[in-house]
Amino acid sequence: MFGSFSLSVSAFRLPFITPYHYGCTRNAPRESRRRNARLLHKSGSGHGMLSVAGPFSLTALLCGLLTLLPSATVCGANENGNAQYVDPFIGTEGGGNVFPGVCVPFGMVKLGPDCGNMEWNAGWAPDGNIHGFSHTHVSGTGGGCKYGNILMLPMTGVIDLSDYSSPRENEQASVGEYSVELTRYGTSARLTAVDRAALHEYTFPAATDSRILFDMGSCLALKMCETQKVIGSEVRILSPTELEGYTRVRGGWNEGEAYTVYFHAETDTPAESFGTWKDGKTEPGKESQFDSGQKTGAYMTFNTTEGQKIRVRVGISYISCGRARANMRQVDTWDLDKVKAEATAKWNRVLDKVELDGDKNDKVKFYTALYHCYLQPTDKTGENPKWTSAEPNYDDFYAIWDTFRATHPLFTILTPSRQAYMLRALIDIWRNDGYMPDARSGNDNGRVQGGSNCDILFADAIVKGVEGVDYEAGLQAMLKNAEVPPGGDERKEGRGGLDDYNTLGYVSAATERCLTRTLEYSNCDFTIATVANRLGKNDIADRYYRKASNWQNTWNDDIECLGHKGFAWPRERDGSFLAEDKYTVLTGGGWENPTYETFSFELSMYVPHDMKSLIARCGGQERFTQRLDTFFTHNNGDQRWLIGMYQIANEPGFLAPALYNYVNRQDKTARLVRYILANRYKATRDGIPGNDDSGSMSAWYVFHSLGFYPNAGQDVYLISSPVFRKATLHLENGRTLRITARNNSDRNIYVQSVRLNEKPLGNNWFRHSDIKDGGTLEFVMGPEPSGWSRNGVLPPSMSDTTK
């Protein structure tokens, strides 16, 4: 997530993060929202002719089909399921960039509208016309756009390829359905989708020239940076009811190789006539347009009566048109309500894993947040155009730098088998593409924002007992990240500045994001040691436990800011610290700065694996508490994504509110978390305080509203303050975790006591092993701090057990 603000210190202002500003809010004037829409983004393959051929094995195909089978049981289901509480429009405005269209959990088809200037990451925009409905999207991301492929539109009259978009009315979205009226044409659309196929239902007026457009030359494209470009396309009309084709696109946020999306579509009504186009020129009656590097499309024309409905089912594939045709058959009825019910049932199998007793508004926020977490990554098992494999294939890790902190730990609790599939997919990427990604989209790695954070996923899984993963292979992939410089573009994969890090013990100031990299590499090294230790590889574990202290090589005890001394500071290759006139503790940064989406005051508190040593460097528990107080209270004006200097919208601060637990001031964690949950997350279109980043911001909400938060890569959960009177988690192993909060209310936010599995808990943390087989977590809440856990054992740190 990208944002921008200035920290007011004395008589000067210091820029933070990037020159992009959050300038679009729900209440902003329309012209302002249009003008600033593009500023809500952070700077953060395969080809061939139409054929059924592609590099896949029968095993891979069967593996892909197996992932689509419904679960045998539904946990905690009620008559309508918890899908009834989901509002897909929450987080679509105000920088959230959430996808409001239709899909199923981790579905390959994400069908929704592409609007406005076609520069919004999820396709949808609050203002501007609808250009059509495309079948591939991401959710919550910033920076350059990705996807927006295979676009369709119901229209009437003359085709104007320079602008066929339409104003909209009566736009609605729910789990399993999106609908809208297109006022330019008097048409309307209802959309639904399953894993790899979609069903469109278009309603037309009485007209002899009602048409359905299929545009292979359209994609989302942020013009200002990391733009996508269509570099080839093809379309062929097979009969009055069938057509197929593909689009090939290069670029987007991860600046990856070209990717190709194939489609096959079938209508329930034969067309009266048809035509195709290439490079802006329509050719009535022409059945095909072959790939010459130009944009192509097709249209079907119908003679409709008033209110006539025409339905289109569409399958997509990254392999071939033949595979797309097979995928299309996942929609086996023209009854949209039946397909919608199937999609909703799949969502309820996820959403009903958590039952809540609480305020309806809080339920809407919670279940919508949980819904967001399961939009990505994308399950493309059996749809790998680059190599043949029987392993799961997941794409759109967008980005693990965001999702390792809360989203993947949430999968580990609720759906550990899915998390295992994702880890197997990461190993398969390493085996065939060379490195596990920190981000990946369009079947290609890129980009790396900080550390090699896939490492953390493996540690998080192994310490929490996730089964079905080849951790030996995972460790080898982690070691390649840590020991083999990627060469070339160090933003693509691997660890940038690795030669410095492995020789100097830090990434020097000559390398971009040097501080972020050094501190994150240290944590990643700790997770490598963790996995090695679990596998009995003590020599590797010992070496990487030592490297996990490299963050201390950046510590400059002479730097002072706002009454606090000692901060992480860039160092030159000769060992000297960067001159103070070239950097400040409050200087924010993007790709080319020492820090990424953060600043030294905040980043200097990011040593999640060894908080004990960090607190000592900061002067002890009292001084660290004061440092946190300054961070959260230093006045920077009233901005919705800020609390003091803490920018909620960016991931480097995700753990920060819970750091009070490491000095036994859990009451401060509780107060801060409950304030954020109540005042920065809303059941509104601008209800997420920044880019949702593939469910990252939403997962933060889910965890804290349950009353605890993970320190990712460890088996530790830090207690905060639950929102609900009761929460029941139906675990994948058939066990149940019951969380209760007696006397809980908007006023009673402080923990008075806790019982874990019917025993008093005096610590402000617990381990995954305490809940993995179900159990009880019982809170008693009150209006004032109680002193609970003040004398408890502190959460564990690396230096507790290593020297």
C-alpha positions in Angstrom: 0.0 0.0 0.0 1.2 3.4 -0.8 0.2 6.6 0.9 1.8 10.0 1.5 1.8 12.4 4.4 4.2 14.7 6.2 5.5 14.3 9.8 5.4 17.7 11.5 8.5 18.0 13.6 9.6 21.4 15.0 9.3 23.9 12.1 9.7 21.6 9.1 7.8 18.9 7.3 9.3 15.7 6.1 7.8 13.7 3.2 6.6 10.1 3.9 6.5 7.1 1.6 5.9 8.4 -2.0 4.6 11.4 -3.9 1.3 9.7 -4.4 -1.5 11.0 -2.2 -4.8 9.5 -1.0 -7.0 12.0 -2.8 -10.2 10.0 -3.3 -12.7 9.5 -0.6 -16.4 8.7 -0.6 -17.3 12.3 0.3 -14.9 14.0 -2.1 -16.4 16.0 -5.0 -16.9 13.9 -8.2 -14.4 16.0 -10.2 -11.8 15.6 -7.4 -12.4 11.8 -7.2 -11.9 11.5 -11.0 -8.8 13.6 -10.9 -7.2 11.8 -8.0 -8.3 8.3 -8.7 -5.0 7.3 -10.3 -3.2 8.4 -7.2 -4.7 5.6 -5.1 -2.1 3.1 -6.4 1.2 2.2 -4.9 4.3 1.8 -6.9 4.5 -1.1 -5.5 3.3 -16.0 -20.5 2.8 -18.5 -22.8 1.7 -18.0 -26.4 0.4 -19.8 -29.4 -2.4 -20.1 -32.0 -5.8 -21.4 -31.2 -5.4 -25.0 -30.2 -6.0 -27.5 -27.5 -2.4 -28.3 -27.1 -0.5 -27.2 -24.0 2.1 -28.4 -21.5 0.0 -30.3 -19.0 -0.2 -33.8 -17.8 -3.3 -35.9 -17.0 -2.1 -35.9 -13.3 -2.0 -32.2 -13.3 -5.4 -31.9 -14.8 -6.9 -34.4 -12.3 -5.2 -32.5 -9.5 -6.8 -29.3 -10.8 -10.2 -30.9 -11.0 -9.9 -32.3 -7.5 -9.4 -28.9 -6.0 -12.7 -27.9 -7.5 -14.7 -30.5 -5.7 -17.0 -29.3 -2.9 -16.1 -30.1 0.7 -18.0 -33.0 2.2 -19.2 -31.0 5.2 -20.4 -27.5 6.0 -19.5 -26.2 9.4 -21.6 -23.8 11.4 -24.1 -23.4 8.5 -27.3 -21.5 9.0 -30.2 -21.1 6.6 -28.6 -18.4 4.5 -25.0 -18.8 5.6 -22.7 -16.0 6.6 -22.4 -14.9 3.0 -25.5 -12.8 3.8 -23.3 -10.4 5.8 -20.8 -9.8 3.0 -20.9 -6.4 1.3 -18.5 -6.6 -1.7 -18.4 -2.9 -2.1 -16.7 -2.3 1.3 -13.2 -1.2 0.6 -13.7 -0.4 -3.1 -13.2 3.4 -2.5 -10.7 5.4 -0.5 -7.7 3.5 -1.8 -8.9 0.0 -0.7 -9.0 -1.1 -4.4 -11.1 -4.2 -3.5 -12.7 -6.3 -6.2 -16.5 -6.2 -6.0 -17.3 -8.6 -8.8 -18.0 -12.3 -8.7 -15.8 -15.3 -8.0 -15.4 -18.3 -5.7 -12.6 -18.7 -3.1 -9.3 -18.5 -4.9 -11.2 -18.7 -8.2 -9.4 -18.3 -11.5 -12.4 -16.4 -12.9 -12.9 -13.0 -11.3 -15.6 -11.4 -13.3 -16.5 -7.8 -12.9 -16.8 -4.4 -14.4 -14.0 -2.3 -15.8 -14.8 1.4 -15.3 -13.8 5.0 -15.6 -10.3 5.5 -17.1 -9.5 1.7 -16.9 -6.7 2.5 -14.3 -8.3 1.1 -11.2 -6.5 -2.1 -10.0 -9.7 -4.1 -9.4 -11.4 -2.8 -12.5 -14.2 -1.1 -10.7 -14.2 2.7 -10.1 -16.8 4.8 -8.2 -17.2 7.2 -11.1 -17.2 7.0 -14.9 -18.7 4.7 -17.4 -18.6 0.9 -17.6 -16.5 -0.3 -20.5 -17.6 -3.9 -20.1 -17.1 -7.0 -17.9 -13.8 -8.7 -17.9 -12.9 -12.1 -16.4 -9.6 -11.6 -14.7 -8.8 -9.3 -11.8 -6.9 -8.9 -8.6 -8.1 -7.4 -5.3 -6.8 -4.7 -3.0 -3.5 -4.1 -4.9 -1.8 -0.8 -5.7 0.7 0.3 -8.3 0.4 -0.7 -11.9 -2.8 -2.7 -12.9 -2.9 -6.3 -13.8 -5.3 -8.3 -15.9 -8.8 -7.0 -17.0 -8.9 -9.6 -19.8 -11.6 -11.0 -22.1 -14.1 -8.1 -21.9 -17.8 -8.4 -22.9 -20.6 -5.8 -23.1 -24.3 -6.0 -24.0 -25.2 -3.1 -26.3 -27.5 -1.9 -29.1 -27.0 0.2 -32.2 -23.9 1.2 -34.1 -20.6 -0.1 -32.7 -18.3 2.8 -31.8 -14.9 1.1 -31.0 -13.4 4.5 -30.0 -15.8 4.5 -27.0 -18.5 2.0 -26.4 -18.7 2.6 -22.7 -22.0 3.3 -20.9 -23.2 5.2 -17.8 -24.6 2.9 -15.1 -27.5 2.7 -12.7 -28.8 0.4 -10.0 -25.4 -1.3 -9.5 -25.6 -4.1 -6.9 -23.2 -6.7 -5.6 -23.5 -9.7 -3.3 -21.7 -12.9 -2.8 -22.2 -14.8 -6.1 -23.8 -12.0 -8.1 -23.1 -8.6 -9.6 -25.8 -6.7 -11.6 -26.1 -3.3 -13.2 -28.1 -1.3 -15.8 -26.3 0.2 -18.8 -28.3 3.4 -19.6 -26.7 4.2 -22.9 -28.2 1.0 -24.4 -31.1 0.2 -22.2 -29.5 -3.1 -21.4 -28.8 -4.7 -18.1 -26.4 -7.4 -16.8 -26.4 -10.1 -14.2 -23.1 -11.9 -13.6 -22.0 -15.0 -11.6 -19.0 -17.3 -11.7 -17.5 -20.5 -10.5 -13.9 -21.5 -10.4 -12.9 -21.3 -14.1 -16.1 -20.3 -15.8 -18.7 -17.5 -15.8 -22.3 -17.0 -16.7 -23.6 -13.7 -18.0 -27.3 -12.9 -18.3 -28.1 -9.8 -20.4 -31.5 -8.2 -20.8 -32.2 -6.3 -24.0 -34.8 -3.9 -25.2 -36.8 -4.5 -28.4 -34.2 -4.0 -31.1 -33.0 -5.5 -34.3 -29.4 -4.6 -33.6 -28.9 -5.9 -30.0 -25.3 -7.0 -29.7 -22.8 -8.7 -27.4 -19.2 -7.4 -27.8 -16.2 -9.5 -27.1 -13.1 -7.3 -26.9 -9.7 -9.2 -26.9 -7.8 -5.9 -27.1 -8.9 -4.5 -23.7 -6.9 -4.6 -20.4 -6.5 -2.5 -17.3 -3.6 -0.1 -17.7 -2.3 2.5 -15.3 -0.8 5.0 -17.6 1.6 6.6 -15.1 3.6 3.5 -14.2 4.0 -0.2 -14.7 1.5 -0.2 -17.5 0.0 -3.3 -19.2 -0.1 -3.5 -23.0 -1.9 -5.9 -25.3 0.8 -7.4 -27.6 -1.4 -9.9 -29.5 -4.9 -11.3 -29.7 -7.0 -13.5 -31.8 -10.7 -14.3 -32.2 -12.7 -16.8 -34.2 -16.5 -17.3 -34.5 -17.2 -21.0 -34.7 -21.0 -20.9 -35.1 -24.0 -18.7 -34.4 -23.6 -19.6 -30.7 -19.9 -20.2 -30.1 -16.6 -18.3 -30.4 -13.1 -18.5 -28.9 -9.9 -16.6 -28.9 -7.1 -15.2 -26.7 -5.4 -12.1 -25.6 -1.7 -11.7 -24.9 -0.5 -9.0 -22.5 2.8 -7.8 -21.2 3.6 -5.6 -18.2 1.6 -4.6 -15.1 2.8 -4.1 -11.5 5.2 -7.0 -11.4 6.6 -6.1 -14.9 6.5 -9.8 -15.8 6.8 -11.7 -19.0 3.8 -11.8 -21.4 0.9 -13.9 -20.3 -2.0 -15.3 -22.5 -5.6 -15.7 -21.5 -7.7 -18.0 -23.7 -11.5 -18.1 -23.7 -14.4 -20.1 -25.2 -17.9 -18.7 -25.0 -21.3 -20.1 -25.9 -24.7 -18.3 -26.0 -28.1 -19.8 -25.4 -29.5 -18.0 -28.3 -28.2 -18.1 -31.9 -27.0 -14.8 -33.4 -28.8 -13.4 -36.4 -25.4 -12.1 -37.7 -21.9 -11.5 -36.5 -18.7 -9.7 -37.3 -15.1 -9.2 -36.1 -12.7 -6.3 -35.9 -8.9 -5.6 -35.9 -7.1 -2.4 -35.1 -10.3 -0.5 -34.8 -11.9 -1.6 -38.1 -15.1 -3.7 -38.0 -15.7 -6.3 -40.7 -19.3 -7.6 -40.7 -19.6 -11.2 -41.5 -15.9 -12.0 -41.1 -15.5 -15.0 -38.9 -12.0 -14.6 -37.6 -9.1 -12.2 -36.9 -5.7 -13.8 -36.5 -2.9 -12.6 -34.4 -0.7 -9.9 -36.1 0.1 -8.1 -32.9 -3.0 -5.8 -33.1 -6.2 -5.6 -31.0 -9.0 -7.8 -32.1 -12.6 -8.5 -31.2 -16.0 -9.9 -32.2 -19.6 -9.2 -31.9 -22.8 -11.1 -32.2 -26.1 -9.4 -33.3 -29.6 -10.5 -32.2 -33.2 -9.4 -33.0 -34.6 -9.1 -29.5 -38.0 -8.4 -28.0 -38.6 -6.1 -25.0 -37.0 -7.7 -21.9 -35.5 -10.7 -23.8 -32.7 -12.3 -21.9 -29.6 -13.8 -23.6 -27.2 -15.8 -21.6 -23.5 -16.5 -22.3 -21.3 -19.0 -20.5 -17.5 -18.4 -20.7 -14.6 -20.5 -19.8 -11.0 -19.2 -19.5 -7.6 -20.9 -19.6 -3.9 -20.1 -19.5 -3.2 -23.2 -21.7 -5.4 -23.2 -24.7 -8.9 -22.5 -26.2 -9.6 -26.2 -25.9 -8.9 -26.1 -22.2 -11.1 -23.0 -21.9 -13.9 -24.9 -23.6 -13.6 -27.7 -21.0 -13.5 -25.2 -18.2 -16.6 -23.5 -19.6 -18.6 -26.7 -18.9 -18.2 -26.0 -15.2 -21.3 -23.9 -15.9 -23.8 -26.7 -16.8 -27.0 -24.8 -16.7 -28.4 -21.6 -18.1 -30.1 -20.8 -14.8 -28.1 -18.0 -13.3 -29.7 -18.5 -9.9 -28.5 -22.1 -9.7 -24.9 -21.1 -10.6 -25.1 -18.3 -8.1 -26.3 -20.7 -5.4 -23.3 -23.0 -6.2 -20.9 -20.1 -5.8 -22.6 -18.9 -2.6 -22.4 -22.4 -1.2 -18.6 -22.5 -1.8 -18.3 -19.2 0.0 -20.3 -20.4 2.9 -18.0 -23.3 3.4 -15.4 -20.8 4.2 -17.4 -18.1 5.9 -19.4 -20.5 8.1 -16.1 -21.7 9.7 -16.6 -18.8 12.0 -19.8 -18.2 14.0 -20.2 -14.9 15.8 -22.4 -13.4 18.5 -22.3 -9.7 18.2 -23.6 -6.5 16.5 -24.8 -6.9 12.9 -22.6 -4.0 11.7 -19.5 -5.8 13.2 -20.6 -9.0 11.5 -20.8 -7.2 8.2 -17.2 -5.9 8.7 -15.9 -9.2 9.9 -17.4 -11.5 7.2 -16.6 -9.1 4.5 -13.0 -9.0 5.7 -12.9 -12.8 5.8 -14.3 -12.9 2.3 -11.5 -10.5 1.1 -8.9 -12.9 2.5 -10.0 -15.7 0.3 -10.1 -13.8 -3.0 -6.3 -14.4 -3.6 -3.9 -16.0 -4.4 -5.4 -17.6 -7.5 -5.7 -21.4 -7.8 -4.5 -22.2 -11.3 -3.8 -25.9 -10.7 -3.6 -27.7 -14.0 -3.3 -24.3 -15.8 0.5 -23.8 -15.9 1.6 -22.7 -19.4 5.3 -22.8 -18.5 6.0 -26.4 -17.2 4.4 -29.7 -16.6 3.8 -30.6 -13.0 1.4 -32.6 -10.8 1.9 -30.1 -8.0 -0.6 -27.4 -7.1 -0.2 -24.2 -9.0 -1.1 -20.9 -7.3 -0.5 -17.5 -8.9 -1.2 -13.9 -7.9 0.8 -13.9 -4.7 0.4 -10.2 -4.7 2.4 -9.8 -2.6 3.7 -12.2 0.1 5.4 -9.1 1.6 1.9 -8.1 2.5 0.2 -11.4 3.1 2.8 -13.2 5.3 1.9 -11.0 8.2 -1.8 -12.0 8.8 -3.5 -13.5 5.7 -1.4 -16.7 5.5 -1.4 -17.2 9.3 -5.2 -17.0 9.0 -5.2 -19.8 6.4 -3.0 -21.8 8.7 -5.8 -21.7 11.4 -8.9 -22.1 9.2 -7.8 -23.9 6.1 -4.3 -25.4 6.7 -4.7 -27.8 3.8 -5.0 -24.8 1.4 -1.9 -23.3 3.0 -0.1 -26.6 2.4 -1.1 -26.4 -1.3 0.3 -22.9 -1.6 3.6 -23.9 0.0 3.9 -26.8 -2.4 3.2 -24.4 -5.3 6.0 -22.1 -4.1 8.4 -25.1 -4.0 7.4 -26.0 -7.5 8.0 -22.5 -8.7 11.5 -22.7 -7.1 12.2 -26.0 -8.9 11.2 -24.7 -12.3 11.6 -20.9 -12.2 14.7 -20.8 -10.0 13.4 -18.8 -7.0 10.4 -18.8 -4.8 8.6 -15.5 -5.3 8.0 -12.6 -2.9 5.3 -11.7 -5.4 4.0 -13.4 -8.6 1.3 -12.6 -11.1 0.6 -13.6 -14.7 2.7 -16.8 -14.2 5.9 -14.8 -13.5 7.9 -13.7 -10.5 8.2 -10.1 -9.4 8.4 -7.9 -7.4 10.5 -8.1 -4.3 9.7 -5.3 -1.9 11.8 -6.2 1.1 12.9 -9.6 2.4 12.4 -13.1 0.9 9.2 -13.4 2.8 8.1 -16.8 1.5 10.7 -18.0 4.0 8.4 -16.8 6.8 5.5 -18.9 5.4 7.4 -22.1 5.7 8.5 -21.3 9.3 5.0 -20.3 10.2 3.7 -23.6 8.8 6.2 -26.0 10.3 6.0 -24.6 13.8 2.2 -24.8 13.6 2.2 -28.4 12.4 0.9 -27.9 8.8 1.2 -31.3 7.1 1.7 -32.3 3.5 4.7 -30.1 2.8 8.2 -31.2 1.7 10.0 -29.0 4.2 13.4 -30.4 3.2 12.8 -29.0 -0.3 11.4 -25.8 1.2 14.5 -25.3 3.2 16.7 -25.7 0.1 14.6 -23.1 -1.7 14.9 -20.8 1.4 18.7 -21.3 1.4 18.9 -20.3 -2.3 17.2 -17.0 -1.4 19.7 -16.4 1.3 22.9 -17.5 -0.4 22.6 -17.1 -4.2 22.4 -13.5 -5.5 19.7 -13.2 -8.2 21.7 -11.1 -10.6 20.1 -8.9 -13.2 16.9 -7.2 -11.9 17.0 -7.5 -8.1 13.4 -6.4 -7.9 12.2 -9.5 -9.6 13.2 -12.3 -7.1 15.7 -13.4 -4.5 17.5 -11.0 -2.2 18.9 -7.7 -3.6 22.2 -6.5 -2.1 23.0 -10.1 -1.0 26.7 -9.8 -1.5 26.8 -6.9 1.0 24.6 -8.6 3.4 26.6 -11.9 3.4 30.0 -10.1 3.7 29.3 -6.9 5.6 26.4 -8.1 7.7 24.2 -5.5 6.3 23.0 -4.1 3.0 24.9 -0.9 2.3 23.5 2.5 1.5 24.6 2.0 -2.1 21.6 -0.4 -2.5 18.0 0.7 -2.6 15.8 -0.2 0.4 19.0 -1.0 2.4 17.5 -0.7 5.9 14.3 -2.5 5.0 16.2 -5.3 3.4 18.7 -5.7 6.3 16.0 -5.8 9.0 13.7 -8.1 7.0 16.6 -10.4 5.9 17.4 -10.8 9.6 13.9 -11.9 10.4 13.9 -14.2 7.3 17.2 -15.7 8.5 15.6 -16.5 11.8 12.8 -18.4 10.0 15.4 -20.3 8.0 17.0 -21.3 11.3 13.6 -22.2 12.7 12.9 -24.6 9.8 16.4 -26.0 9.9 16.2 -26.6 13.6 12.9 -28.5 13.2 14.5 -30.7 10.6 17.5 -31.4 12.8 20.0 -29.5 10.7 21.8 -27.9 13.6 24.7 -26.5 11.7 22.4 -24.5 9.4 20.2 -23.5 12.3 23.2 -22.2 14.3 24.6 -20.2 11.3 21.3 -18.6 10.6 20.4 -17.8 14.2 23.7 -15.8 14.2 22.7 -14.0 11.0 19.4 -13.2 12.4 21.2 -10.6 14.6 22.5 -8.7 11.6 19.8 -6.0 12.2 22.1 -4.8 15.0 24.7 -3.8 12.5 22.5 -1.0 11.4 21.9 0.4 14.9 23.3 3.9 15.4 23.2 4.8 19.1 24.1 8.4 18.4 20.9 9.3 16.4 18.3 11.1 18.5 14.7 11.9 17.6 11.8 13.2 19.6 13.6 12.4 22.9 14.6 8.8 21.9 18.1 7.6 21.1 19.2 4.8 18.9 17.8 3.9 15.5 18.4 1.8 12.4 20.5 3.9 10.1 22.0 3.4 6.6 25.7 2.4 6.5 28.3 2.8 3.8 30.3 -0.2 2.6 33.3 1.1 4.5 31.3 0.7 7.7 30.6 4.4 8.3 27.1 5.6 8.9 25.4 7.7 6.3 25.8 11.4 7.0 22.9 12.9 9.0 22.4 15.6 6.3 21.5 12.9 3.8 18.9 11.1 5.9 16.6 11.5 8.9 14.7 9.2 11.2 11.4 10.5 9.8 12.3 10.3 6.1 9.9 7.9 4.3 10.6 5.9 1.3 9.6 3.9 -1.7 11.6 1.7 -4.1 14.8 3.8 -4.2 15.0 4.9 -0.6 16.6 3.2 2.5 13.2 2.3 3.8 10.2 0.9 1.9 6.6 2.1 2.9 8.0 3.1 6.2 10.6 5.3 8.0 13.3 4.6 10.5 11.4 5.5 13.6 8.9 2.8 12.7 11.2 0.3 11.1 13.6 0.4 14.0 10.9 -1.3 16.0 10.6 -4.2 13.5 12.6 -7.0 15.0 9.7 -9.5 15.5 12.0 -12.4 16.1 14.1 -10.8 18.9 12.1 -8.1 20.7 14.0 -8.7 23.9 17.3 -7.6 22.2 15.6 -4.7 20.5 14.1 -3.4 23.8 17.5 -3.6 25.4 19.0 -1.5 22.5 16.2 1.1 23.1 17.1 1.4 26.8 14.9 -1.1 28.4 11.2 -1.7 28.9 10.2 1.7 30.2 12.0 3.6 27.5 10.6 1.3 24.8 7.1 1.9 26.2 7.7 5.6 25.9 9.0 5.1 22.4 5.8 3.4 21.4 3.8 6.1 23.1 5.5 8.7 21.0 5.0 6.8 17.9 1.3 6.5 18.4 0.6 9.9 19.9 3.0 12.4 18.2 0.5 14.7 16.5 0.4 14.6 12.7 -3.1 15.9 12.2 -6.4 14.2 11.8 -6.0 11.8 8.8 -7.9 8.6 8.7 -5.0 6.4 7.9 -2.8 7.8 10.6 -2.7 7.5 14.4 0.2 9.7 15.5 3.0 8.7 13.3 1.5 5.2 12.8 0.3 4.7 9.2 -2.3 1.9 9.4 -2.3 1.6 5.7 1.2 0.1 5.3 2.3 -3.3 6.3 5.6 -2.5 8.1 3.5 -1.3 11.0 1.1 -4.3 11.2 2.6 -5.7 14.3 3.3 -2.4 16.0 0.1 -2.0 18.1 0.8 -5.4 19.7 4.4 -4.6 20.6 3.1 -3.3 23.9 2.7 -6.9 24.8 6.5 -7.3 24.8 6.7 -4.8 27.7 3.7 -6.3 29.5 1.5 -3.3 28.7 -1.3 -5.3 27.0 -3.8 -2.7 28.2 -2.2 -0.2 25.7 -2.5 -2.8 22.9 -6.2 -3.3 23.8 -7.0 0.4 23.8 -5.2 1.1 20.5 -6.6 -2.0 18.7 -10.2 -1.4 19.7 -9.9 2.3 18.6 -8.6 1.2 15.2 -11.2 -1.5 14.7 -14.0 0.9 15.6 -12.8 4.1 13.9 -10.6 3.1 10.9 -12.6 0.1 9.6 -16.1 0.9 8.5 -18.9 -0.9 6.8 -18.7 1.6 3.9 -17.2 1.8 0.5 -14.2 3.6 1.9 -14.2 1.3 5.0 -10.6 0.0 4.7 -7.8 2.4 5.7 -5.6 1.8 2.6 -5.0 -0.8 -0.1 -6.4 -4.1 1.1 -3.4 -5.8 -0.5 -4.9 -9.3 -1.3 -6.7 -9.3 2.0 -3.9 -8.2 4.2 -5.7 -5.3 5.8 -8.8 -7.4 6.1 -6.8 -10.3 7.9 -5.5 -7.7 10.4 -9.1 -6.9 11.2 -10.2 -10.5 11.4 -7.5 -11.5 13.9 -7.8 -8.5 16.2 -11.5 -8.7 16.3 -11.2 -12.3 17.5 -8.9 -11.0 20.2 -5.4 -12.0 19.2 -2.8 -11.5 16.5 0.0 -13.6 15.1 3.7 -12.9 15.1 4.2 -14.6 11.7 6.9 -17.2 11.4 6.5 -18.1 15.1 3.9 -20.2 17.0 2.9 -17.2 19.1 -0.3 -15.2 19.2 -0.4 -11.8 21.1 -3.6 -11.1 22.9 -5.4 -7.8 22.0 -9.1 -7.2 22.7 -12.0 -9.2 21.1 -14.9 -7.4 19.5 -17.5 -10.2 19.8 -19.3 -11.6 22.8 -18.7 -15.0 21.3 -16.8 -16.5 18.4 -16.8 -20.1 17.4 -14.1 -21.4 15.0 -14.8 -24.7 13.3 -11.3 -26.0 12.5 -10.4 -28.2 9.5 -9.6 -31.2 11.8 -13.2 -31.2 13.1 -12.4 -29.6 16.4 -13.9 -26.3 17.7 -12.3 -23.3 19.2 -14.7 -21.2 21.3 -13.8 -17.7 22.2 -16.0 -15.8 24.7 -15.8 -12.2 26.1 -18.0 -11.7 29.2 -19.1 -8.1 29.7 -17.7 -7.1 26.4 -18.9 -3.7 24.9 -17.7 -0.6 23.2 -16.8 0.7 26.6 -15.5 -2.5 28.2 -12.4 -2.9 26.0 -9.8 -3.9 28.6 -9.0 -7.5 29.5 -9.6 -8.2 33.2 -8.7 -11.9 33.0 -8.3 -14.8 30.6 -8.8 -18.5 30.9 -7.2 -20.7 28.2 -8.6 -24.3 28.0 -10.2 -23.8 31.4 -7.0 -22.7 33.1 -6.1 -19.2 34.2 -3.7 -17.4 31.8 -1.5 -14.8 33.3 0.5 -14.1 30.1 -0.5 -11.8 27.3 0.2 -14.5 24.7 -0.3 -18.1 23.9 1.0 -20.7 21.4 -0.7 -22.3 18.3 -0.5 -25.7 20.0 -2.9 -24.3 22.6 -5.7 -24.0 20.0 -4.8 -26.2 17.0 -7.0 -29.0 18.4 -9.8 -26.7 19.5 -10.4 -25.5 23.0 -11.7 -22.4 24.9 -10.4 -18.9 25.2 -12.4 -17.0 27.8 -12.1 -13.3 28.3 -13.6 -11.1 31.1 -13.7 -7.5 29.9 -14.0 -4.2 31.8 -13.9 -0.4 31.3 -10.5 0.2 32.9 -7.0 -1.5 32.8 -6.9 -4.2 35.4 -3.3 -5.0 35.7 -3.9 -8.4 34.1 -0.6 -9.9 32.7 1.5 -7.1 34.1 3.7 -9.6 35.8 3.3 -12.4 33.3 6.1 -14.1 31.3 6.9 -12.0 28.3 6.4 -13.3 24.8 9.4 -15.3 23.6 12.3 -13.9 21.7 15.2 -15.5 19.9 17.7 -14.3 22.5 15.8 -16.2 25.2 17.2 -19.4 23.8 20.2 -18.5 21.6 23.5 -16.6 22.4 
